[in-house]
Amino acid sequence: MQNHWIVDLTFEEDESRTTCTAALSGFSAPGAQGTGMARRNPSDEADAAIGEELAAARACHDLAHQLVGRANTGIESHTHNPSHIPL
């Protein structure tokens, strides 16, 4: 069996902030999404790529934490013992 999940990154930007949503899609993918934000210091030069990279990294990190939490819950429901998977 092969499975394929897609991570879709969506960005919203204003003058000083970039927000990213990382959403999973695909056959049997859990309906999870993470969010991340980057803020530009007012004294820094505007560079959209930097804000997008940082916001995307934070959104993917949030998504990863949620998936590890789901895995922990699944393990605990099967083993009936506490589980802790480090990220």
C-alpha distances in whole Angstrom, upper triangle without the diagonal:
4,7,10,13,17,20,23,27,30,33,36,40,43,46,45,42,38,35,32,29,25,23,19,18,14,12,12,14,17,21,22,25,27,30,33,36,38,42,45,48,51,52,49,49,46,43,40,38,38,38,35,33,35,34,30,30,31,29,26,27,28,24,23,26,24,21,22,24,21,20,23,24,20,21,25,24,22,25,28,29,29,27,28,25,27,26
4,7,10,14,17,20,23,26,30,33,36,40,43,42,38,35,32,29,26,22,20,16,15,12,10,11,12,16,19,20,22,24,28,30,33,35,39,41,45,47,49,46,45,43,39,36,34,35,35,31,30,31,30,27,27,28,26,23,25,25,22,21,24,22,19,21,23,21,19,23,23,20,22,25,25,23,26,29,29,30,27,27,24,26,24
4,7,10,13,16,20,23,26,30,33,37,39,39,35,31,29,25,22,19,16,13,11,8,7,8,9,12,15,16,18,21,24,26,30,32,36,38,42,44,46,43,42,40,37,34,31,32,32,28,27,28,27,24,24,25,22,20,22,22,18,18,21,19,16,18,20,18,17,21,21,19,20,24,23,22,25,27,28,28,25,25,22,24,22
4,7,10,13,16,19,23,26,29,33,36,35,32,28,26,22,19,16,14,10,9,6,7,9,8,12,14,15,16,19,22,24,27,29,33,35,38,41,43,40,39,36,33,30,28,29,28,25,24,25,24,20,21,22,20,17,20,20,16,16,20,18,15,18,20,18,18,21,22,20,22,25,25,24,27,29,30,29,26,26,23,24,22
4,7,10,13,16,20,23,26,30,33,32,28,25,22,18,16,12,10,6,6,5,7,8,6,9,11,11,13,15,18,20,23,26,29,32,35,38,40,37,36,33,30,27,25,26,25,22,21,22,21,17,18,19,16,14,16,17,13,13,17,15,13,16,18,16,16,20,20,19,21,24,24,24,27,28,29,28,25,24,21,22,20
4,6,10,13,16,20,23,27,29,29,25,22,19,16,13,10,8,6,5,6,9,11,8,11,12,11,11,13,16,18,21,23,27,29,32,35,37,34,33,30,27,24,22,23,22,19,18,20,18,15,16,17,14,12,15,16,12,14,17,16,14,17,19,18,18,22,23,22,24,27,27,27,30,31,31,30,27,26,23,23,20
4,6,10,13,17,20,23,26,25,22,18,16,12,10,6,6,5,7,9,12,13,10,11,11,10,9,10,12,14,17,19,23,25,29,31,33,30,30,27,24,21,19,20,19,15,15,16,14,11,12,14,11,9,12,13,10,11,15,14,13,16,18,17,18,21,22,22,24,26,27,28,30,31,31,29,26,25,22,22,18
4,7,10,13,17,20,23,23,20,16,14,10,8,6,5,6,8,10,14,15,12,13,12,11,9,10,12,13,16,18,21,23,27,29,31,29,28,25,22,18,17,18,17,13,14,16,13,10,13,14,11,10,14,14,11,14,17,16,15,19,20,20,21,24,25,25,27,29,29,31,33,34,34,32,29,28,25,25,21
4,7,10,13,17,20,19,16,12,10,6,6,5,7,9,11,14,18,19,15,16,14,13,10,10,10,10,12,14,18,20,23,25,28,25,24,21,18,15,14,15,13,10,11,12,10,7,10,11,8,9,12,13,11,14,16,16,16,19,21,21,22,25,26,26,29,31,31,32,35,35,35,33,30,28,25,24,21
4,7,10,14,17,17,14,10,8,5,5,7,8,12,13,16,20,21,18,18,16,14,11,11,10,10,12,14,16,18,22,24,26,24,23,20,17,14,14,15,13,10,12,13,10,9,12,13,10,11,15,14,13,16,19,18,19,22,23,23,25,27,28,29,31,33,33,35,37,38,37,35,32,30,28,27,24
4,7,10,13,13,10,7,6,5,7,9,12,15,17,20,24,25,21,21,19,17,13,12,10,10,9,11,13,15,19,20,23,20,19,16,14,11,11,13,10,7,10,11,8,8,12,12,10,13,15,15,15,18,20,20,21,24,25,25,27,29,30,31,33,35,36,37,39,40,39,37,34,32,30,28,25
4,7,11,11,8,6,5,7,9,12,14,18,20,23,27,27,24,24,21,19,15,14,11,11,9,11,12,14,17,18,21,19,19,15,14,11,13,14,10,9,13,13,10,11,15,14,13,16,18,17,18,21,22,22,24,26,27,27,30,32,32,33,36,37,38,40,42,42,41,39,36,34,32,31,27
4,7,8,6,4,6,9,12,15,18,21,23,27,30,31,28,27,24,22,18,17,13,12,10,10,10,11,14,15,18,16,15,12,11,8,11,12,9,9,12,13,10,12,15,15,14,17,19,19,20,23,24,24,26,29,29,30,32,34,35,36,38,40,41,43,44,44,44,41,38,36,34,32,29
4,6,5,7,9,12,15,18,21,25,27,30,34,34,31,30,27,25,22,20,16,14,12,11,10,10,13,12,16,15,14,11,12,10,13,14,11,12,15,15,13,16,18,18,17,21,22,22,23,26,27,27,29,32,32,33,35,37,37,39,41,42,43,46,47,47,46,43,41,38,37,35,32
4,6,9,12,15,18,21,24,28,30,34,37,38,34,33,31,28,25,22,19,17,13,11,9,8,10,9,12,12,11,8,10,10,13,13,11,13,16,16,14,17,20,19,20,23,24,24,26,28,29,30,32,34,34,36,38,39,40,42,44,45,46,48,49,49,48,45,43,40,38,36,33
4,7,10,14,17,20,23,27,30,33,37,37,33,32,30,27,23,21,17,14,11,8,6,5,7,7,11,10,10,8,10,10,13,12,9,12,14,13,12,16,18,17,18,21,22,21,24,26,26,27,30,31,32,33,36,37,38,40,41,42,44,46,47,47,46,42,40,37,36,33,30
4,7,10,13,17,20,23,26,29,33,33,29,28,26,23,19,17,13,11,7,6,4,6,9,10,14,12,13,10,11,9,12,11,7,9,12,11,9,12,15,13,14,17,18,18,20,22,23,24,26,28,28,30,32,33,34,36,38,39,40,42,43,43,42,39,37,34,32,30,27
4,7,10,13,16,20,22,26,29,30,26,25,23,20,17,14,11,8,6,5,6,8,12,14,16,14,14,11,11,8,10,9,6,6,9,9,6,9,12,11,11,14,16,16,17,20,21,21,23,25,26,27,30,31,32,34,36,37,38,40,41,41,40,37,35,32,30,28,25
4,7,10,13,17,19,23,26,27,23,22,20,17,13,11,7,6,4,7,9,12,15,17,20,18,18,15,14,11,12,12,8,8,10,9,6,8,11,9,9,12,14,13,14,17,18,18,20,23,23,24,26,28,29,30,32,33,34,37,38,38,37,34,32,30,28,26,23
4,7,10,13,16,19,23,23,19,19,17,14,10,8,6,5,6,9,12,14,18,20,23,20,20,17,16,12,12,12,9,7,9,9,5,6,9,8,6,9,11,11,11,14,16,16,18,20,21,22,24,26,26,28,30,31,32,34,36,36,35,33,30,28,26,24,21
4,6,10,13,16,20,20,16,15,13,10,7,6,5,7,9,12,15,18,21,24,26,24,24,21,19,16,16,16,13,11,12,12,8,7,10,9,6,8,11,10,9,13,14,13,15,18,18,19,21,23,23,25,27,28,29,31,33,33,33,30,28,26,24,23,20
4,7,10,13,17,17,13,13,11,8,5,5,6,8,11,14,18,20,24,26,29,26,26,23,21,18,17,17,15,12,12,12,10,7,9,9,6,6,9,9,7,10,12,12,12,15,16,16,18,21,21,22,24,26,27,28,30,31,31,28,26,24,22,21,18
4,7,10,13,13,10,10,8,6,4,7,9,12,15,18,21,24,27,30,32,30,30,27,24,21,20,20,18,15,16,16,13,11,13,13,9,9,12,11,8,11,13,11,12,15,16,15,17,20,20,21,23,25,25,27,29,30,30,28,25,24,22,22,19
4,7,10,10,6,7,6,6,6,9,12,15,18,21,25,27,31,33,35,33,33,30,27,24,22,23,21,18,18,19,16,14,15,15,12,10,13,12,9,11,13,11,10,14,15,14,15,19,19,18,21,23,23,24,27,28,28,27,24,23,21,21,18
4,7,8,6,8,7,9,9,13,15,18,21,24,28,30,34,36,38,36,35,32,29,26,25,26,24,21,21,22,20,17,18,19,15,14,17,16,12,14,17,15,13,17,18,16,17,21,21,20,23,25,24,25,28,30,30,29,26,26,23,24,22
4,6,5,9,10,11,13,16,19,22,25,28,31,34,37,39,42,39,38,35,32,29,27,28,27,24,24,25,23,20,21,22,18,17,19,19,15,16,19,17,15,18,20,17,18,22,21,20,23,25,24,25,28,30,30,30,27,27,24,25,23
4,6,9,11,13,15,19,22,25,28,31,34,37,41,43,45,42,42,39,36,33,31,32,31,27,27,28,26,23,24,25,21,19,22,21,18,18,21,18,16,19,20,17,18,21,21,19,22,24,23,23,26,28,29,29,27,27,25,26,24
4,6,9,11,14,18,21,24,28,31,34,37,40,43,45,43,43,40,37,34,32,33,31,28,28,28,26,23,24,24,21,19,21,20,16,17,19,16,13,16,17,14,14,18,17,15,18,21,19,19,23,24,26,26,23,24,22,24,22
4,6,8,11,14,17,20,24,27,30,33,37,39,42,39,39,36,33,30,28,29,28,24,24,25,22,19,20,20,17,15,17,16,12,13,15,13,11,14,15,12,13,17,16,15,18,20,19,20,23,24,25,25,22,22,20,21,20
4,5,9,12,16,19,23,26,29,32,36,38,41,38,39,36,33,30,29,29,27,24,24,24,22,19,20,19,16,15,16,14,11,12,13,10,8,12,12,9,11,14,13,13,16,18,17,18,21,22,23,22,20,20,18,20,18
4,7,10,14,17,21,24,27,31,34,36,39,37,37,34,32,28,28,28,26,23,23,23,20,18,19,18,15,14,16,14,11,13,14,11,10,14,13,11,14,17,15,15,19,20,19,21,24,25,25,24,22,22,20,22,20
4,7,10,14,17,21,24,27,30,33,36,33,34,31,29,26,25,25,23,20,20,20,17,15,16,15,11,11,12,10,7,10,11,7,8,11,11,10,13,15,15,15,18,20,19,21,24,24,25,23,21,20,18,19,17
4,7,10,14,17,20,24,27,29,32,30,30,27,26,22,22,21,19,17,17,17,14,12,13,12,8,9,10,8,6,9,10,8,9,13,13,12,15,17,17,18,21,22,23,25,27,27,27,25,23,21,20,20,17
4,7,11,14,17,21,24,26,29,27,27,25,23,20,19,19,16,14,15,13,10,9,10,8,5,6,8,5,4,8,9,8,10,13,13,13,16,18,18,20,22,23,24,26,28,28,27,25,22,20,19,18,15
4,7,11,14,17,20,23,25,23,24,22,20,17,17,16,13,12,13,11,8,8,9,7,4,7,9,6,7,11,11,11,13,16,16,17,19,21,21,23,25,26,27,29,31,31,30,27,25,23,21,20,17
4,7,10,14,17,19,22,20,21,19,17,15,15,13,10,10,10,8,5,6,7,4,4,8,8,7,9,12,12,13,16,17,18,19,22,23,24,26,27,28,30,32,33,33,32,29,27,24,22,20,17
4,7,10,13,16,18,17,18,15,15,13,13,11,8,9,10,7,5,8,9,7,8,11,11,11,13,16,16,17,19,21,21,23,25,26,27,29,31,32,33,35,37,37,35,32,30,27,25,23,20
4,7,10,13,15,13,14,12,12,10,11,9,5,8,9,6,5,9,10,8,10,13,13,14,16,18,18,20,22,23,24,26,28,29,30,32,34,35,36,38,39,39,38,35,32,29,27,25,22
4,6,9,12,10,12,11,11,11,12,10,7,10,12,9,9,13,13,12,14,17,17,17,20,22,22,23,26,27,27,29,31,32,33,36,37,38,39,42,43,42,41,38,35,32,31,28,25
4,6,8,7,8,7,9,9,12,9,7,11,12,11,11,15,15,15,17,20,20,20,23,25,25,27,29,30,31,33,35,35,37,39,40,41,43,45,46,46,44,41,38,35,34,31,28
4,5,5,8,9,11,13,15,12,11,15,16,14,14,18,18,17,20,23,22,23,26,27,27,29,32,32,33,35,37,38,39,41,43,43,45,47,48,48,46,42,40,37,35,32,30
4,6,8,9,12,14,16,14,13,17,18,17,17,21,21,21,23,26,26,26,29,30,31,32,35,36,36,38,40,41,42,44,46,46,48,51,51,51,49,46,44,40,39,36,33
4,7,9,12,15,17,15,15,18,19,18,19,22,23,22,25,27,27,28,31,32,32,34,37,37,38,41,42,43,44,47,48,49,51,53,53,53,51,48,45,42,40,37,34
4,6,9,12,13,11,12,15,16,15,17,20,20,20,23,25,25,26,29,30,30,32,35,35,36,39,40,41,43,45,46,47,49,51,51,51,50,46,44,40,38,35,32
4,6,10,12,11,11,15,16,16,17,20,21,21,23,25,26,27,29,31,32,34,35,36,38,40,41,42,44,46,47,48,50,52,53,53,51,48,45,42,40,37,34
4,6,9,9,9,12,14,14,15,17,19,19,21,23,24,25,27,29,30,31,33,35,36,38,39,40,42,44,45,46,48,50,51,51,50,47,44,41,39,36,32
4,6,6,7,9,10,12,13,15,16,17,19,21,22,23,25,26,28,29,31,32,34,36,37,38,40,41,43,44,46,48,49,49,48,45,42,39,36,34,30
4,6,5,6,9,10,11,12,14,15,16,18,20,21,22,24,26,27,28,30,32,33,34,36,38,39,40,42,43,45,46,47,46,43,40,37,35,32,29
4,6,5,6,9,10,10,12,14,15,16,18,20,21,22,24,26,27,28,30,31,33,34,36,37,39,40,42,43,45,45,44,41,38,35,33,30,27
4,5,5,6,9,10,11,12,14,15,17,18,20,21,23,25,26,27,29,31,32,33,35,36,37,39,41,42,43,44,43,40,36,33,31,28,25
4,6,5,6,8,10,11,12,14,15,16,18,20,21,23,24,26,27,29,30,32,33,35,36,38,39,41,42,43,41,38,35,32,30,27,24
4,6,5,6,8,10,10,12,14,15,16,18,20,21,22,24,26,27,28,30,32,33,34,36,37,39,40,41,40,37,34,31,29,27,23
4,6,5,6,9,10,11,12,14,15,16,18,20,21,22,24,26,27,28,30,31,33,35,36,37,39,40,38,35,32,29,27,24,20
4,5,5,6,9,10,11,12,14,15,17,19,20,21,23,25,26,27,29,30,32,33,35,36,37,38,36,33,30,27,25,22,19
4,5,5,6,9,10,11,12,14,15,17,18,20,21,23,24,26,27,29,30,32,33,35,36,37,35,32,30,27,25,22,19
4,5,5,6,8,10,10,12,14,15,16,18,20,21,22,24,26,27,28,30,32,33,34,35,34,31,28,26,23,21,18
4,6,5,6,9,10,10,12,14,15,16,18,20,21,22,24,26,27,29,30,32,33,34,32,29,26,23,20,18,15
4,5,5,6,9,10,11,12,14,15,17,19,20,21,23,25,26,27,29,31,31,32,31,27,25,22,20,17,14
4,5,5,6,9,10,11,12,14,15,17,19,20,21,23,25,26,27,29,30,31,30,27,24,22,20,18,15
4,5,5,6,9,10,10,12,14,15,16,18,20,21,22,24,26,27,28,29,28,26,22,20,17,16,12
4,5,5,6,9,10,11,12,14,15,17,19,20,21,23,25,26,27,28,26,23,20,17,15,13,9
4,5,5,6,9,10,11,13,14,15,17,19,20,21,23,25,26,26,25,22,19,17,15,14,11
4,5,5,6,9,10,11,12,14,15,17,19,20,21,23,24,25,24,22,19,17,15,14,11
4,5,5,6,9,10,11,12,14,15,16,18,20,21,22,23,22,20,17,14,12,11,8
4,5,5,6,9,10,11,12,14,15,16,18,20,21,21,20,17,14,12,10,9,7
4,5,5,6,9,10,11,12,14,15,17,19,20,20,20,17,15,13,12,12,10
4,5,5,6,9,10,11,12,14,15,17,18,19,19,17,14,13,11,12,10
4,5,5,6,9,10,10,12,14,15,16,17,16,14,11,9,7,8,7
4,5,5,6,9,10,11,12,14,15,15,15,12,10,9,8,10,10
4,5,5,6,9,10,11,13,14,15,15,13,11,11,10,13,12
4,5,5,6,9,10,11,12,13,13,12,9,9,8,11,11
4,5,5,6,9,10,10,11,10,8,6,6,7,10,11
4,6,5,6,9,10,10,10,9,8,9,10,13,15
4,5,5,6,9,10,11,11,9,11,11,15,16
4,5,5,6,8,8,8,7,9,10,13,15
4,5,5,5,5,6,6,9,11,15,17
4,6,5,8,9,10,13,14,18,20
4,6,8,10,10,14,15,19,20
4,5,8,9,12,14,18,20
4,7,9,13,15,19,21
4,6,10,13,16,19
4,7,10,13,16
4,7,10,13
4,6,9
4,6
4
